[in-house]
Amino acid sequence: MDQQSNTISTKDLSYFSDMFNWNLNCYNAFSHFSSEIQEEETKQIIDEVALMHKEACEYILGLIQE
């Protein structure tokens, strides 16, 4: 049985970096929008989307740290 390598290729690392940056940019944008919105229901939805992108960033960092 072949063991998977824990090594991340340069190409994979570049893609992880892109995914991280996409999610970080989305998180920052939605966090900003949330501070501009007055309507509470819409603000809550925007906060949930921001949290989703923050968690994606944390997940990607976890993959790289393994």
Order of alpha helices (4+ residues) and beta strands (2+ residues): alpha-alpha
